[in-house]
Each structure stands twice: as structure tokens, then as C-alpha cells.
Amino acid sequence: MVEAITRPTQIEISKKALKHNVSVVKSVSGADKIFLAVKSNAYGLGLIPTSKAAVEGGVYGLAVAIIDEALALRHERITAPILILGISPFEYAELMAVQHIITTVVSLSWLKEAAQYLSGEQRLHVSLGVDTGMGRIGFRDRQSLAEAIAYLQDNKDIFDYVGLATHFAESDSAETDYFYMQLKRWHDITDGLPEPEFYHVANSGAAMYHADEVPHEVIRVGTVLYGVEPSRGELADGKNLEPVMALRSEMNFVKQLPAGEGISYSHKYTTSGNEWIGTVPIGYGDGWLRKMTGFNVIVDGQYAPIVGQVAMDQLMIRLPREYPDGTKVTFIGKDGDLENTLEDVAQHAGLAPWEIMTGMQGRLHRIVVD
């Protein structure tokens, strides 16, 4: 997708906020090493700029979903450890080995297939995944896991057993029964088996609310480092975190319309009197959803509602008075004494904050600030 660098609409990535959140998460969790999940274009913030800012801010490693994301990071000469969280085709084993990429493995058969592609020039770094109740991927019993570990140890010339992991389905809620069930399964399946270098069990919720109950020297987090409180206020207020993402644009056309004028498609909004209307170059083609009609953006330290249907590339806002073209519009972030948070946007849309983030499209220009 073309990145719109000539348009004033852009996502701001705060390096200062990232560094602050790294410090907070390490303090709360006791973690020594943090893998930041930068999958899905770094949750919409931008894979390359966010990854570089995170490494500079103290993140130890980066976690992605697919090989292509890992290769994109290596192409940018990012040398930090990279962990692939999903299942990778075994025929790319040699490529991952040469690029020093840690791959998640969830079956002995995968290891045997991958062995046929490994030259031994570089060992493939392997992290074994355990399914304790997510129902997604992973070893589900002690015997099959033990057999995979034994195979890795018998083939140290081509494999390096570096990690053991699981993923909690419900670690950020006051309801903890399922979390403790998963934790018990983890111990039943893994206790006493040969230990790797990394146990990366704690996700954002486990790291922030259960650090004393899970292995936490190495944690694997996403939302919390981006400044989003994992429990959405249920277990903490998130005031110790700083938002990493801001979304801003500018008005490129301002006009006064008389009463009775329809705004945007279907005329679901009609002016009730002489109204100043500003047009802003952002729309659902950028990930700013149609359901965001009625949401208050911030102009000159004042709220201004989105009126009429959000179109693919543009939307309109009702202004308190006339403003010149080029006036800044804040969708997410601070302006004066006001702030729109990701949580504010998520609540208006009826979605989770991370759904809003990952919905931000590739043509939005991303810049690193401070």
C-alpha cells in the first residue's frame, strides 16, 4: 500500500513513552528481558519505526507472527532477537537459522521435517509452544513435549533449544479460575523437563497482575508497552503508563453552511443553523471507522464532533467558529487540556483498543517523535 507522506494525516509514535513504559513494566513485573509484540505492523503503529524505537528504548527482543515480518526487521539491520509466534512452514528452516530467527515449534513431526532442510551452517533456534488452554497451537501433554525436547537435544548440530512458552487466555481479569487452571497445566506438563534459556510465559496481563506466580525473567508483551492498560480499568487505572500512539491531521477545507444543508452520504446529518464545517483528509480507508461518526475530535483545545457519515478518504467536523485551512485536528492524543485516548475511541466504536490500533491502514504516514 502507498504511504501518504504528502498528506497531513499521520500517526505519531512516542519513543519517550515507549521507554517510560519499558521501565514501568520491568518494575512491576520484575522482568529482566522484554520481547515486544510487533506483529500486525506493530499493532498498527508501524513495524519498522516502532521496532527501532522500542529497541532504543530498552526492549530486548521483538515478537512477530510470521516469517515475512521477521525478515523485514532483519532487512532494516535490526539485530535484536526476533521470535516468531506462529507456525512457520518447515521448508524455511534454513532461512530462519541463517537469519538467527527464533521459531515457535509445536510438534515433533515439524522438527523432523525441518531437519531435512538444515545444513548445520547455523543452528535453528527453537521455542517450544505449550497449549495449556488457549486452544490454538502447542503441545498438549507432557510425553509429546518431552519427546520433542529429547529430539532437539539429540540433534544439537542443527537445533538450539532456547525457549518454552504458553499463552494465557484470561490473565487480565478479576475472574482468575481459568488463569489458575492454565497455570496448573503448565506446571503439570513442564516441571522437571530440561530447561531452555527462556521461559516466556507472561503476556501483558500475566506480567502486570501475576508476575509473582509465573516465570517472569523473560516476558512477552504487547498492549501494555504501547500504553494500553490490559484489563481496561478492571484491575488497574493505567495512570503509570504513557500512550505511545497519537493520530493527528489538519483541516484542508473550511466553509460556513446555512441551515438545512446535508453533510456527507445519505445526509444523515443536516445543519440546524449557520454552521462552520471543516473537512479532514482521513476516512475508513485509513482505518477510522464509519461508526466513529459523532465522536469528538479536538481542535484548538476544544471538542468538535464528526458530523455526517465518515467517507473512505475524508470526514467532516462541526467547528465552534471559523478556523483557517491547516488547523490541526487531534483524533487520538492531547491538545491543550483535552485528551482522546485509545480507550475513548474503542468505547465509542464498541471495540477493544488493540482492534482500533491494528485497524490503522498502511497509507497512514508514521513518524517517531521525541
C-alpha positions as CSV (number, residue, x, y, z in Angstrom):
1,M,0.0,0.0,0.0
2,V,1.2,3.5,-0.8
3,E,2.2,5.5,2.3
4,A,0.6,9.0,2.1
5,I,3.6,11.2,3.1
6,T,2.2,14.2,1.2
7,R,-0.9,14.3,3.4
8,P,-1.0,15.9,6.9
9,T,-2.7,12.9,8.4
10,Q,-0.2,10.8,10.4
11,I,0.4,8.5,13.4
12,E,2.9,9.7,15.9
13,I,5.0,7.1,17.8
14,S,6.4,8.4,21.1
15,K,9.9,7.0,21.7
16,K,9.8,8.7,25.1
17,A,6.6,7.0,26.1
18,L,7.9,3.6,24.9
19,K,11.0,3.9,27.1
20,H,8.9,5.0,30.0
21,N,6.6,2.0,29.7
22,V,9.5,-0.4,29.4
23,S,10.7,1.0,32.8
24,V,7.2,0.6,34.3
25,V,6.7,-2.9,33.1
26,K,10.1,-4.0,34.3
27,S,9.5,-2.5,37.7
28,V,6.0,-4.1,38.1
29,S,6.8,-7.5,36.6
30,G,10.4,-7.9,37.8
31,A,11.3,-8.9,34.2
32,D,14.9,-8.7,33.0
33,K,14.2,-9.1,29.3
34,I,11.1,-8.0,27.4
35,F,10.0,-9.3,24.0
36,L,7.7,-6.7,22.5
37,A,5.0,-8.0,20.1
38,V,5.3,-6.0,16.9
39,K,3.2,-8.3,14.8
40,S,0.5,-6.9,12.6
41,N,2.5,-3.8,11.7
42,A,3.4,-3.3,15.4
43,Y,-0.3,-3.3,16.3
44,G,-0.9,-0.7,13.6
45,L,1.8,1.7,14.8
46,G,4.3,0.8,12.1
47,L,6.6,-2.3,12.2
48,I,9.9,-0.7,11.4
49,P,9.8,2.7,13.2
50,T,8.2,1.2,16.3
51,S,10.7,-1.7,16.4
52,K,13.6,0.6,16.1
53,A,12.2,3.0,18.8
54,A,11.5,0.0,21.1
55,V,15.0,-1.4,20.9
56,E,16.4,2.0,21.5
57,G,14.0,2.3,24.5
58,G,15.3,-0.9,26.2
59,V,13.3,-3.8,24.7
60,Y,15.4,-6.9,24.5
61,G,13.7,-8.7,21.6
62,L,10.8,-8.5,19.1
63,A,8.0,-10.9,18.6
64,V,6.2,-11.3,15.2
65,A,3.6,-13.6,13.8
66,I,5.1,-14.6,10.5
67,I,8.5,-15.1,8.8
68,D,7.9,-12.1,6.5
69,E,7.7,-9.7,9.4
70,A,10.9,-11.1,10.9
71,L,12.7,-10.8,7.5
72,A,11.5,-7.2,7.2
73,L,13.2,-6.4,10.5
74,R,16.4,-8.1,9.5
75,H,16.4,-6.2,6.2
76,E,16.4,-3.0,8.2
77,R,19.5,-4.3,10.1
78,I,17.7,-4.8,13.4
79,T,19.9,-7.3,15.2
80,A,17.8,-7.8,18.3
81,P,16.5,-11.3,19.0
82,I,13.3,-12.0,16.9
83,L,10.7,-14.6,17.9
84,I,8.1,-15.9,15.5
85,L,4.9,-16.7,17.5
86,G,3.0,-18.6,14.8
87,I,3.7,-21.8,12.9
88,S,6.2,-21.4,10.1
89,P,6.5,-23.7,7.1
90,F,9.3,-26.1,7.8
91,E,10.8,-25.6,4.3
92,Y,12.0,-22.2,5.5
93,A,14.0,-23.7,8.4
94,E,17.4,-22.9,6.9
95,L,16.4,-19.3,6.1
96,M,15.3,-18.8,9.7
97,A,18.5,-20.4,11.0
98,V,20.7,-18.2,8.9
99,Q,18.8,-15.1,9.9
100,H,19.0,-16.0,13.6
101,I,15.3,-16.0,14.0
102,I,13.7,-18.0,16.9
103,T,10.8,-20.1,15.6
104,T,7.9,-21.5,17.6
105,V,7.5,-25.3,17.2
106,V,4.5,-27.2,18.3
107,S,5.1,-30.8,17.1
108,L,7.9,-33.4,16.8
109,S,6.9,-34.0,13.2
110,W,7.7,-30.4,12.3
111,L,11.2,-30.8,13.7
112,K,11.8,-33.9,11.7
113,E,10.6,-32.3,8.5
114,A,12.7,-29.2,9.2
115,A,15.8,-31.3,9.8
116,Q,15.9,-32.2,6.1
117,Y,16.3,-28.6,5.2
118,L,19.0,-27.6,7.7
119,S,22.6,-27.6,6.6
120,G,24.1,-27.1,10.0
121,E,25.9,-23.9,9.0
122,Q,23.7,-22.2,11.5
123,R,21.5,-23.9,14.2
124,L,17.8,-23.2,14.2
125,H,16.7,-21.5,17.4
126,V,13.6,-23.3,18.6
127,S,11.0,-22.2,21.2
128,L,8.5,-25.0,22.0
129,G,4.9,-23.9,22.5
130,V,2.6,-25.5,25.0
131,D,-1.2,-25.3,24.8
132,T,-2.5,-25.0,28.3
133,G,-6.0,-23.8,27.4
134,M,-5.8,-21.3,24.6
135,G,-6.9,-24.0,22.2
136,R,-4.8,-22.6,19.4
137,I,-1.4,-24.2,18.9
138,G,1.0,-26.1,21.1
139,F,1.9,-29.4,22.8
140,R,-0.9,-30.6,25.0
141,D,0.7,-33.3,27.0
142,R,4.0,-34.0,28.8
143,Q,5.0,-37.0,26.8
144,S,4.9,-35.4,23.4
145,L,6.7,-32.3,24.7
146,A,9.4,-34.5,26.4
147,E,9.9,-36.4,23.1
148,A,10.4,-33.1,21.2
149,I,12.9,-31.8,23.7
150,A,14.8,-35.1,23.5
151,Y,14.9,-34.8,19.7
152,L,16.3,-31.3,20.0
153,Q,19.0,-32.5,22.4
154,D,19.9,-35.4,20.2
155,N,20.3,-33.0,17.2
156,K,22.2,-30.2,18.7
157,D,24.2,-29.8,15.5
158,I,21.2,-28.3,13.7
159,F,18.9,-27.2,16.5
160,D,19.2,-25.0,19.6
161,Y,16.5,-25.4,22.2
162,V,16.2,-21.9,23.5
163,G,12.6,-21.4,24.7
164,L,9.5,-22.8,26.3
165,A,6.2,-20.9,26.3
166,T,2.5,-20.9,26.7
167,H,-0.2,-18.2,26.2
168,F,-2.8,-17.3,28.8
169,A,-6.4,-16.7,27.5
170,E,-7.5,-14.8,30.6
171,S,-4.8,-13.2,32.6
172,D,-6.2,-9.6,32.7
173,S,-9.5,-10.2,34.5
174,A,-10.7,-10.3,38.1
175,E,-12.0,-13.7,37.3
176,T,-9.0,-15.9,37.8
177,D,-10.2,-19.5,37.7
178,Y,-9.2,-20.1,34.1
179,F,-5.8,-18.5,34.6
180,Y,-5.0,-20.8,37.5
181,M,-6.2,-23.8,35.6
182,Q,-3.8,-22.9,32.8
183,L,-1.0,-22.3,35.2
184,K,-1.5,-25.7,36.8
185,R,-1.5,-27.4,33.4
186,W,1.8,-25.6,32.6
187,H,3.4,-27.0,35.7
188,D,2.0,-30.5,35.1
189,I,3.3,-30.5,31.6
190,T,6.7,-28.8,32.0
191,D,8.0,-29.2,35.6
192,G,11.2,-31.3,35.7
193,L,11.8,-31.3,31.9
194,P,15.1,-29.9,30.6
195,E,15.2,-26.2,30.9
196,P,15.8,-23.8,28.0
197,E,17.3,-20.3,28.1
198,F,14.0,-18.6,28.0
199,Y,10.7,-19.3,29.7
200,H,8.4,-16.7,28.1
201,V,5.1,-17.4,29.7
202,A,3.9,-13.9,30.8
203,N,1.8,-11.8,28.4
204,S,0.8,-8.3,29.3
205,G,-1.9,-9.4,31.8
206,A,0.3,-12.0,33.5
207,A,3.3,-9.7,33.6
208,M,1.3,-6.9,35.3
209,Y,-1.0,-8.8,37.6
210,H,0.5,-12.3,38.2
211,A,4.3,-11.7,38.0
212,D,4.9,-13.5,41.3
213,E,3.1,-16.6,40.1
214,V,4.7,-17.2,36.7
215,P,8.2,-17.2,35.3
216,H,8.9,-13.6,34.6
217,E,12.6,-13.1,33.9
218,V,11.6,-13.0,30.2
219,I,8.2,-11.7,29.3
220,R,6.3,-11.3,26.0
221,V,4.0,-8.3,26.0
222,G,2.2,-6.0,23.6
223,T,-0.6,-3.7,24.6
224,V,0.9,-2.6,28.0
225,L,4.1,-1.4,26.4
226,Y,2.0,0.7,23.9
227,G,0.4,2.4,26.9
228,V,-2.9,0.5,26.9
229,E,-4.0,-0.8,30.3
230,P,-4.5,-4.6,29.7
231,S,-7.6,-5.0,31.9
232,R,-9.2,-1.8,30.5
233,G,-9.5,-0.4,34.0
234,E,-10.8,-3.6,35.8
235,L,-7.6,-4.3,37.7
236,A,-5.6,-1.0,37.4
237,D,-6.2,2.5,36.2
238,G,-3.1,2.6,33.8
239,K,-2.1,6.0,35.0
240,N,1.5,4.8,35.3
241,L,1.6,4.2,31.6
242,E,2.1,6.7,28.8
243,P,0.3,6.4,25.4
244,V,2.7,5.7,22.6
245,M,0.3,6.5,19.8
246,A,-1.2,9.7,18.6
247,L,-3.3,10.3,15.5
248,R,-3.5,13.8,14.0
249,S,-4.4,15.6,10.8
250,E,-5.3,19.0,9.6
251,M,-8.4,20.6,8.1
252,N,-7.9,21.2,4.4
253,F,-11.2,23.0,3.7
254,V,-13.4,25.1,5.9
255,K,-16.8,26.6,4.9
256,Q,-19.9,28.0,6.5
257,L,-23.2,26.3,5.6
258,P,-26.7,27.6,6.2
259,A,-29.5,25.6,7.9
260,G,-30.8,22.6,6.1
261,E,-27.7,21.5,4.3
262,G,-26.9,17.8,4.3
263,I,-23.4,16.6,5.2
264,S,-21.8,13.5,3.5
265,Y,-23.5,10.4,2.1
266,S,-27.2,9.8,2.8
267,H,-27.5,13.2,4.5
268,K,-27.7,11.6,8.0
269,Y,-26.7,14.9,9.4
270,T,-28.3,18.2,8.4
271,T,-27.2,21.6,9.6
272,S,-29.6,23.2,12.0
273,G,-28.3,26.8,11.5
274,N,-25.3,28.6,10.1
275,E,-22.5,26.1,10.9
276,W,-18.8,26.1,10.3
277,I,-17.8,22.8,8.8
278,G,-14.2,21.6,8.4
279,T,-13.1,18.8,6.1
280,V,-10.3,16.5,7.3
281,P,-8.4,14.1,5.0
282,I,-8.9,10.8,6.8
283,G,-11.6,8.1,6.5
284,Y,-12.4,4.5,6.8
285,G,-9.9,3.7,4.1
286,D,-7.3,4.7,6.7
287,G,-8.9,2.7,9.5
288,W,-11.0,5.5,11.0
289,L,-14.3,3.6,11.0
290,R,-17.7,4.8,9.8
291,K,-19.1,4.1,13.3
292,M,-16.9,6.9,14.6
293,T,-19.5,9.5,13.4
294,G,-20.4,11.6,16.4
295,F,-17.0,11.2,18.1
296,N,-15.5,14.4,19.4
297,V,-12.1,15.2,17.9
298,I,-10.0,18.1,19.4
299,V,-9.4,21.4,17.6
300,D,-7.7,24.3,19.3
301,G,-8.2,22.7,22.7
302,Q,-11.9,22.3,22.1
303,Y,-14.1,19.3,21.2
304,A,-15.5,19.2,17.7
305,P,-17.9,16.4,16.7
306,I,-17.6,14.4,13.5
307,V,-20.8,15.0,11.5
308,G,-22.3,13.0,8.7
309,Q,-21.0,9.6,7.5
310,V,-17.3,9.0,7.6
311,A,-16.3,8.5,3.9
312,M,-13.4,6.4,2.6
313,D,-10.8,9.3,2.5
314,Q,-12.4,12.3,4.2
315,L,-14.8,13.3,7.0
316,M,-16.4,16.5,8.3
317,I,-16.4,18.1,11.7
318,R,-18.6,20.8,13.1
319,L,-16.5,23.7,14.4
320,P,-17.3,26.2,17.2
321,R,-16.1,29.1,14.9
322,E,-14.2,29.7,11.7
323,Y,-10.7,28.3,11.5
324,P,-8.1,28.6,8.7
325,D,-7.2,25.7,6.5
326,G,-4.3,23.8,8.0
327,T,-5.6,24.0,11.6
328,K,-4.5,20.8,13.5
329,V,-7.1,18.2,14.4
330,T,-6.3,15.6,17.1
331,F,-8.1,12.2,16.8
332,I,-6.0,10.4,19.4
333,G,-3.8,12.3,21.8
334,K,-3.6,15.5,23.7
335,D,-4.4,19.1,22.6
336,G,-4.4,21.7,25.3
337,D,-6.2,20.4,28.4
338,L,-8.1,17.8,26.5
339,E,-7.1,14.2,25.5
340,N,-8.6,11.5,23.4
341,T,-7.3,8.1,24.4
342,L,-7.4,4.8,22.6
343,E,-9.9,3.7,25.2
344,D,-12.1,6.6,24.4
345,V,-12.1,5.7,20.7
346,A,-12.6,2.0,21.5
347,Q,-15.6,2.6,23.7
348,H,-17.3,4.8,21.0
349,A,-16.7,2.1,18.4
350,G,-17.7,-0.8,20.7
351,L,-14.3,-2.5,20.1
352,A,-11.1,-3.2,22.1
353,P,-8.2,-0.6,21.9
354,W,-6.0,-3.1,20.2
355,E,-8.6,-3.6,17.5
356,I,-8.6,0.1,16.8
357,M,-4.8,0.1,16.6
358,T,-4.4,-2.8,14.3
359,G,-7.1,-1.4,12.1
360,M,-4.9,1.6,11.2
361,Q,-4.0,1.2,7.5
362,G,-0.7,1.3,5.7
363,R,-1.2,4.6,3.8
364,L,-1.2,6.5,7.1
365,H,2.2,8.1,7.5
366,R,4.1,7.1,10.6
367,I,6.6,9.3,12.4
368,V,8.7,8.9,15.5
369,V,8.6,11.8,17.9
370,D,10.5,12.9,21.0
